[in-house]
Amino acid sequence: MEVAEIVRALTVELDESSLQFREVAQSELAARGVEMSIFIDTVTVALNEAASEELTVDLAVALVDGDLQSWDALLCTSCLGDTLVVQKEQGSWVLHVYEAERYEHSHFATDPSAVKELLKRFLRLTSWQELAGEAHHLDNWKLLLASDARETIDSVVADLVRVSIPCTVQTPLFSGDGDGYLQILVPKEHLEIASDIVDETEESLYEIYERVEAADAAGDRKLELELYDLLAEEDPENAAVFYNRGHVLMELTRFEEAAEALAEAVSIGLKTVERLTDPMGGSGGLGGIFGLVAILFRKLTKPPPEKAGASAVRYPDYLDDTEILLQQLEPRLPNHIKTQHCLAAIARMKNNAAVAEAHYRRILELNPDDQVAYFNLGYLHSERGGQDAS
């Protein structure tokens, strides 16, 4: 028997073995120089998709008190290879039990002290089931909503919790969603009521949009901006909200705020392009503009050599309009680095290397330590076959 098999027989399967077997098993561990308490106290822990590390049980349990955000998951694996995933939910916890790599069931908890005690017992291979409460098999739950905006997920979950509808959020780590979407799951018997709550949320958004149209028609820019501020919180995936908000801010001569809003609109647009390019979903968000994934935009928009006459893959049309507004802002905000990054990223997407290079050089004038600008200048240089980019 392997050491783990012997330890399992002496702990979680103790009731299934005879006294004679236990004595022989303990002697065998001693003969192999294995101290069972030390073996049990060595566990592995990973946060979300980070690399795992070996810790003691106490150090692993202490992570529950750490700086965990909503939907963060601690993967805590015992010395036997079984895993308890401790996921932070909104005001509660969900615990997913795996035997080896096979999902078994999940439990919900609200008291962090109880979560820590349960985790400690699980990792120390002592009885923990009586602390866990009702078991749920999430494969039998139904998808209510998928979104890559944490604000949307937070809002819907808060509404569900308020009316005591059980729910949990699956991250791409567990759902395998290639677009990086978070997924809200509910028990199938609650799906209809939960769907009504989502519909009510959408109806409230439509009401705000109608008020925006009325404010625009009346020329009330102050009210229009207030409504767009509200929509930015309630509908954070809608690029039109940030584009229109930026337009209103420009009319109010609040130019720097306008640039920030337009940058968010560009971020959402480039994230869409990135998803089409990268089947794994990429980093998204502002990272999609300023991160190294900018290298992907040319792959998407430039026709392959064997199809030189082919047209480039389409990108969201509003990016053209946003680019125009950013160009209008540029002389008013000559030192605004984010505007330069946005214009450079759009130029890269459109395969306009000369314009992109000019923006990256301007960024380096403003901030000589901007590593993203250095990287992209180097990449543009390599695309030209190593010609001098100076």
Backbone torsions as a table, in degrees:
resi	resn	phi	psi	omega
1	MET	NA	145.3	173.7
2	GLU	-72.6	160.2	-179.3
3	VAL	-57.4	-43.4	-179.0
4	ALA	-60.9	-38.2	178.9
5	GLU	-65.4	-40.8	178.5
6	ILE	-64.6	-45.1	-179.2
7	VAL	-63.7	-41.1	178.2
8	ARG	-59.2	-42.7	-179.4
9	ALA	-64.6	-30.2	-178.3
10	LEU	-90.5	-1.5	-177.6
11	THR	-127.9	-89.3	-172.7
12	VAL	-67.2	-22.8	179.1
13	GLU	-111.6	25.5	-174.9
14	LEU	-59.3	-39.0	-176.8
15	ASP	-67.8	-15.0	-177.1
16	GLU	-93.7	-0.8	-176.3
17	SER	-116.0	154.0	-179.9
18	SER	-84.9	163.1	178.1
19	LEU	-60.1	-39.7	179.9
20	GLN	-62.5	-42.3	179.3
21	PHE	-63.1	-42.2	-178.0
22	ARG	-60.8	-41.5	-179.7
23	GLU	-64.0	-43.1	179.5
24	VAL	-65.4	-41.6	-178.8
25	ALA	-64.1	-42.2	179.1
26	GLN	-65.7	-37.6	177.1
27	SER	-65.1	-38.5	-179.8
28	GLU	-65.0	-41.6	177.2
29	LEU	-61.7	-41.9	179.3
30	ALA	-63.5	-40.7	179.6
31	ALA	-63.9	-30.3	179.0
32	ARG	-87.4	-1.0	179.0
33	GLY	74.1	27.5	-177.4
34	VAL	-103.1	121.3	173.3
35	GLU	-89.8	112.6	-171.0
36	MET	-60.5	-38.8	-178.8
37	SER	-64.0	-38.5	178.1
38	ILE	-69.9	-40.0	178.7
39	PHE	-60.9	-44.0	-178.8
40	ILE	-68.1	-33.3	-174.4
41	ASP	-78.0	-1.6	178.5
42	THR	-102.5	109.9	-177.8
43	VAL	-126.0	167.9	176.9
44	THR	-118.9	143.2	-176.4
45	VAL	-136.0	140.4	174.4
46	ALA	-136.6	143.4	175.3
47	LEU	-102.2	117.2	-177.6
48	ASN	54.4	-120.5	-176.7
49	GLU	-101.9	12.1	179.5
50	ALA	-70.9	162.3	177.8
51	ALA	-65.0	146.1	-179.2
52	SER	-80.4	157.1	176.6
53	GLU	-139.9	153.3	179.2
54	GLU	-82.9	134.3	177.9
55	LEU	-140.0	167.9	168.4
56	THR	-79.8	164.7	179.6
57	VAL	-59.8	-45.1	-177.5
58	ASP	-61.9	-41.0	178.8
59	LEU	-67.1	-37.5	177.8
60	ALA	-63.9	-45.2	-179.3
61	VAL	-64.3	-35.1	-178.7
62	ALA	-63.4	-22.6	-179.6
63	LEU	-65.7	-21.9	177.4
64	VAL	-61.6	-29.8	178.0
65	ASP	-85.3	1.4	-176.2
66	GLY	-75.9	-170.5	-175.8
67	ASP	-85.9	66.1	-179.6
68	LEU	-86.8	137.7	176.8
69	GLN	-97.5	165.8	176.6
70	SER	-55.3	133.4	177.6
71	TRP	77.4	2.2	170.5
72	ASP	-66.2	145.6	-178.3
73	ALA	-128.4	126.9	172.4
74	LEU	-97.1	119.6	177.8
75	LEU	-97.5	105.9	-175.2
76	CYS	-109.5	114.1	-174.8
77	THR	-110.4	126.8	-178.6
78	SER	-75.1	174.3	178.8
79	CYS	-64.5	-16.7	179.5
80	LEU	-91.3	-3.4	178.9
81	GLY	90.4	4.1	175.1
82	ASP	-87.9	148.2	-171.9
83	THR	-125.8	137.2	169.3
84	LEU	-114.4	116.9	177.7
85	VAL	-92.7	118.8	179.1
86	VAL	-102.9	108.6	-177.0
87	GLN	-110.3	130.2	177.1
88	LYS	-77.1	124.3	176.1
89	GLU	-108.6	-173.2	179.8
90	GLN	-81.5	97.1	-179.5
91	GLY	79.8	9.9	-179.8
92	SER	-157.6	-171.5	179.4
93	TRP	-136.6	150.3	170.0
94	VAL	-125.2	137.0	-176.7
95	LEU	-117.5	117.6	-179.7
96	HIS	-101.9	127.3	-177.3
97	VAL	-102.3	128.6	176.8
98	TYR	-124.6	131.9	168.6
99	GLU	-98.2	113.3	-167.9
100	ALA	57.2	-119.6	179.8
101	GLU	-106.6	9.7	-177.7
102	ARG	-95.9	123.8	178.3
103	TYR	-69.9	133.0	-178.9
104	GLU	-105.2	-61.5	-177.9
105	HIS	-170.2	178.9	-178.5
106	SER	-133.2	155.0	177.2
107	HIS	-131.9	153.1	179.1
108	PHE	-115.3	146.5	-179.0
109	ALA	-147.5	152.7	178.7
110	THR	-115.9	-19.0	-176.2
111	ASP	-100.0	114.9	-180.0
112	PRO	-61.4	-30.0	177.6
113	SER	-64.5	-40.4	178.1
114	ALA	-67.3	-36.6	177.6
115	VAL	-62.2	-44.6	-179.4
116	LYS	-64.1	-42.8	-180.0
117	GLU	-65.1	-41.9	179.1
118	LEU	-63.7	-43.7	179.5
119	LEU	-62.7	-41.6	179.7
120	LYS	-60.7	-44.9	179.9
121	ARG	-66.0	-40.7	179.1
122	PHE	-58.7	-47.3	-176.8
123	LEU	-72.6	-29.5	178.8
124	ARG	-86.2	2.9	175.2
125	LEU	65.7	31.9	174.6
126	THR	-108.0	172.7	-174.6
127	SER	-65.3	126.5	-179.4
128	TRP	-128.4	-14.2	-172.0
129	GLN	-59.9	-33.8	-177.5
130	GLU	-67.6	-17.9	177.6
131	LEU	-87.9	-14.3	-167.6
132	ALA	-83.7	-27.0	-177.4
133	GLY	76.2	-156.9	-174.8
134	GLU	-63.6	138.6	177.1
135	ALA	-95.3	138.7	178.1
136	HIS	-123.5	140.0	175.5
137	HIS	-104.7	105.0	-171.4
138	LEU	-69.6	-14.6	174.8
139	ASP	-65.6	-18.0	178.4
140	ASN	-93.8	-4.2	177.2
141	TRP	-82.9	165.0	-174.1
142	LYS	-114.5	148.1	177.7
143	LEU	-74.2	124.1	177.3
144	LEU	-97.1	-44.6	-174.3
145	LEU	-157.0	141.0	173.8
146	ALA	-123.9	135.3	-178.9
147	SER	-157.7	150.8	174.3
148	ASP	-99.7	8.2	177.9
149	ALA	-103.6	113.6	-178.7
150	ARG	-61.1	-32.5	-179.4
151	GLU	-62.6	-41.3	178.8
152	THR	-64.8	-45.5	179.1
153	ILE	-60.8	-46.2	179.8
154	ASP	-58.0	-43.9	-176.6
155	SER	-65.0	-46.3	-178.4
156	VAL	-67.3	-42.9	179.1
157	VAL	-61.0	-41.4	179.0
158	ALA	-60.2	-40.3	177.9
159	ASP	-64.9	-40.1	179.7
160	LEU	-67.0	-43.7	179.8
161	VAL	-62.7	-36.9	-177.6
162	ARG	-62.0	-31.2	179.7
163	VAL	-106.6	17.2	172.5
164	SER	62.7	37.3	173.0
165	ILE	-93.4	120.8	179.3
166	PRO	-60.1	140.3	179.1
167	CYS	-158.8	161.7	172.7
168	THR	-150.1	160.6	-179.7
169	VAL	-114.6	125.0	174.9
170	GLN	-96.5	128.2	173.7
171	THR	-86.8	166.2	178.5
172	PRO	-57.7	-22.1	177.8
173	LEU	-58.0	-34.5	-177.9
174	PHE	-105.1	-33.7	-178.0
175	SER	-81.7	-24.8	-176.5
176	GLY	75.4	14.5	-178.7
177	ASP	-64.9	121.5	-175.6
178	GLY	-73.7	-17.4	-179.9
179	ASP	-91.4	0.5	178.6
180	GLY	77.9	21.0	-178.0
181	TYR	-78.7	144.3	167.7
182	LEU	-86.1	144.0	-176.2
183	GLN	-124.5	126.9	175.1
184	ILE	-91.0	125.5	177.5
185	LEU	-112.0	143.6	175.2
186	VAL	-135.6	156.4	174.5
187	PRO	-60.0	144.6	-174.7
188	LYS	-60.0	-29.7	-179.7
189	GLU	-73.1	-13.4	177.8
190	HIS	-104.6	0.1	-171.9
191	LEU	-61.8	-42.4	-175.9
192	GLU	-63.8	-47.3	179.8
193	ILE	-65.9	-40.9	179.3
194	ALA	-62.6	-38.2	178.2
195	SER	-64.0	-37.3	177.8
196	ASP	-62.4	-36.8	179.4
197	ILE	-66.2	-41.5	177.4
198	VAL	-63.7	-40.7	179.0
199	ASP	-61.8	-40.1	178.4
200	GLU	-63.3	-38.3	177.3
201	THR	-62.3	-42.9	179.3
202	GLU	-65.5	-39.0	179.2
203	GLU	-63.2	-37.8	178.6
204	SER	-65.4	-33.2	176.5
205	LEU	-66.8	-42.3	179.0
206	TYR	-59.5	-37.5	178.7
207	GLU	-63.1	-40.5	179.0
208	ILE	-65.9	-41.2	178.6
209	TYR	-60.9	-38.8	178.3
210	GLU	-64.4	-38.5	178.1
211	ARG	-67.4	-34.6	176.5
212	VAL	-62.0	-45.4	-179.9
213	GLU	-61.2	-39.9	179.3
214	ALA	-66.3	-42.3	179.0
215	ALA	-64.0	-39.3	178.9
216	ASP	-64.0	-44.6	-179.3
217	ALA	-63.7	-32.5	-179.6
218	ALA	-85.2	-5.5	-179.4
219	GLY	72.1	20.6	-179.5
220	ASP	-89.3	84.9	-174.8
221	ARG	-68.5	-32.2	179.6
222	LYS	-63.9	-47.4	178.2
223	LEU	-66.2	-39.0	179.6
224	GLU	-60.3	-42.1	179.4
225	LEU	-65.8	-42.2	178.1
226	GLU	-58.4	-40.3	179.7
227	LEU	-69.7	-37.4	176.9
228	TYR	-68.6	-33.5	174.3
229	ASP	-60.8	-41.6	178.7
230	LEU	-66.4	-42.3	179.7
231	LEU	-66.1	-33.7	178.9
232	ALA	-61.4	-30.6	176.7
233	GLU	-82.1	-37.9	-173.8
234	GLU	-86.2	-27.0	-175.9
235	ASP	-134.1	62.5	-170.2
236	PRO	-72.6	-4.5	178.5
237	GLU	-94.3	-3.8	-174.0
238	ASN	-93.0	106.5	-178.0
239	ALA	-63.1	-31.1	-178.9
240	ALA	-61.1	-33.1	178.3
241	VAL	-60.2	-46.9	-177.1
242	PHE	-74.6	-33.7	175.7
243	TYR	-62.8	-51.1	-178.0
244	ASN	-66.0	-36.0	177.2
245	ARG	-62.8	-43.0	177.4
246	GLY	-62.3	-38.4	179.7
247	HIS	-63.8	-43.9	179.2
248	VAL	-64.2	-42.2	179.4
249	LEU	-62.7	-34.7	175.9
250	MET	-64.4	-41.6	178.9
251	GLU	-64.8	-29.0	178.0
252	LEU	-87.4	6.1	179.9
253	THR	59.3	27.9	174.0
254	ARG	-97.9	75.0	-164.5
255	PHE	-68.9	-41.4	-178.4
256	GLU	-66.2	-40.2	176.3
257	GLU	-64.8	-36.0	177.9
258	ALA	-62.5	-42.2	179.3
259	ALA	-61.9	-40.2	179.2
260	GLU	-63.9	-41.9	179.8
261	ALA	-66.1	-42.4	178.9
262	LEU	-66.2	-34.5	176.8
263	ALA	-62.6	-36.5	177.8
264	GLU	-67.3	-38.0	176.7
265	ALA	-63.3	-40.9	177.4
266	VAL	-64.5	-40.9	180.0
267	SER	-57.1	-46.3	-179.7
268	ILE	-64.6	-40.8	179.2
269	GLY	-65.0	-43.4	-179.6
270	LEU	-70.9	-28.0	175.8
271	LYS	-65.3	-37.4	175.9
272	THR	-62.8	-44.7	178.2
273	VAL	-62.1	-41.0	-177.9
274	GLU	-63.1	-38.8	179.6
275	ARG	-63.1	-37.7	178.6
276	LEU	-67.6	-26.7	-176.9
277	THR	-86.4	-42.0	-170.9
278	ASP	-110.5	108.2	-178.7
279	PRO	-63.3	-16.4	179.0
280	MET	-88.7	-1.7	174.3
281	GLY	99.0	-24.3	178.2
282	GLY	65.1	-170.2	-176.1
283	SER	-90.2	-27.7	175.8
284	GLY	68.6	179.0	175.2
285	GLY	59.2	-154.1	-179.4
286	LEU	-64.3	-25.6	175.7
287	GLY	-60.8	-29.2	178.6
288	GLY	-67.8	-25.8	177.0
289	ILE	-85.0	-50.3	-167.3
290	PHE	-99.1	-11.3	-177.7
291	GLY	-84.4	-179.2	-178.3
292	LEU	-70.1	-13.3	179.6
293	VAL	-68.5	-5.4	174.7
294	ALA	-57.3	-22.6	178.3
295	ILE	-59.9	-23.1	-176.5
296	LEU	-76.5	-24.0	-173.6
297	PHE	-62.0	-40.6	179.9
298	ARG	-65.7	-37.4	178.6
299	LYS	-58.6	-34.2	-177.4
300	LEU	-79.2	-45.2	-167.8
301	THR	-91.3	-18.4	-178.4
302	LYS	-91.6	123.1	-180.0
303	PRO	-60.9	141.3	178.7
304	PRO	-64.0	154.2	-175.5
305	PRO	-54.4	-38.0	-176.1
306	GLU	-73.9	-8.9	178.1
307	LYS	-126.7	55.1	-172.7
308	ALA	-60.0	-26.7	-179.2
309	GLY	-87.8	-1.0	-176.5
310	ALA	-75.1	151.2	178.5
311	SER	-84.4	154.7	-179.4
312	ALA	-69.4	152.7	175.5
313	VAL	-62.4	138.6	-176.0
314	ARG	-71.1	150.1	174.3
315	TYR	-121.0	164.8	-178.6
316	PRO	-55.5	130.1	-175.2
317	ASP	-60.6	-31.6	-175.5
318	TYR	-66.8	-15.1	176.4
319	LEU	-64.0	-32.3	176.0
320	ASP	-64.0	-45.3	-180.0
321	ASP	-65.7	-39.6	178.9
322	THR	-64.9	-39.0	178.0
323	GLU	-60.1	-40.4	-179.9
324	ILE	-62.8	-44.1	179.6
325	LEU	-65.6	-40.0	177.9
326	LEU	-63.9	-37.1	177.2
327	GLN	-65.5	-34.2	176.6
328	GLN	-69.5	-32.2	179.3
329	LEU	-77.6	-26.4	-171.7
330	GLU	-53.8	-48.0	179.5
331	PRO	-67.8	-23.5	178.2
332	ARG	-81.1	-24.8	-179.4
333	LEU	-128.3	64.1	-174.1
334	PRO	-64.8	-17.7	-177.6
335	ASN	-108.3	14.4	-176.7
336	HIS	-87.9	102.9	-172.0
337	ILE	-65.2	-37.8	-177.3
338	LYS	-63.9	-37.3	176.1
339	THR	-61.1	-43.4	178.6
340	GLN	-62.4	-41.4	178.8
341	HIS	-63.7	-41.5	179.8
342	CYS	-62.8	-47.4	-179.5
343	LEU	-64.2	-37.4	177.8
344	ALA	-65.8	-42.7	-178.8
345	ALA	-64.5	-40.9	177.9
346	ILE	-65.3	-40.8	177.7
347	ALA	-62.2	-41.5	176.7
348	ARG	-59.5	-43.8	-179.1
349	MET	-61.4	-35.1	-179.1
350	LYS	-88.6	6.9	-179.7
351	ASN	63.1	29.1	177.1
352	ASN	-98.8	81.8	-172.7
353	ALA	-63.9	-37.4	-176.9
354	ALA	-64.6	-43.8	179.4
355	VAL	-66.5	-43.5	178.8
356	ALA	-59.1	-44.3	-179.0
357	GLU	-61.9	-40.1	179.6
358	ALA	-61.4	-40.9	179.4
359	HIS	-68.2	-41.6	179.2
360	TYR	-64.8	-35.4	178.1
361	ARG	-68.8	-36.4	177.1
362	ARG	-65.1	-39.1	177.6
363	ILE	-59.8	-42.3	-178.6
364	LEU	-70.2	-26.0	172.9
365	GLU	-66.0	-38.2	-178.3
366	LEU	-79.3	-35.5	-178.8
367	ASN	-143.6	93.1	-177.4
368	PRO	-61.2	-13.5	-178.5
369	ASP	-99.0	9.9	-178.5
370	ASP	-71.3	103.9	-174.3
371	GLN	-70.6	-31.2	179.1
372	VAL	-65.4	-42.1	178.0
373	ALA	-63.0	-42.7	177.0
374	TYR	-59.4	-46.1	-178.7
375	PHE	-59.8	-48.6	-175.7
376	ASN	-69.4	-33.5	173.8
377	LEU	-62.9	-41.4	177.5
378	GLY	-63.2	-38.6	179.7
379	TYR	-68.8	-41.8	176.6
380	LEU	-59.6	-39.4	178.2
381	HIS	-62.1	-43.9	-179.4
382	SER	-66.3	-32.3	179.0
383	GLU	-66.1	-29.1	179.4
384	ARG	-85.2	11.2	175.5
385	GLY	80.4	24.4	175.0
386	GLY	85.6	11.1	177.8
387	GLN	-68.2	155.7	-178.3
388	ASP	-64.1	121.9	-178.1
389	ALA	-91.9	2.2	-177.6
390	SER	-81.5	NA	NA
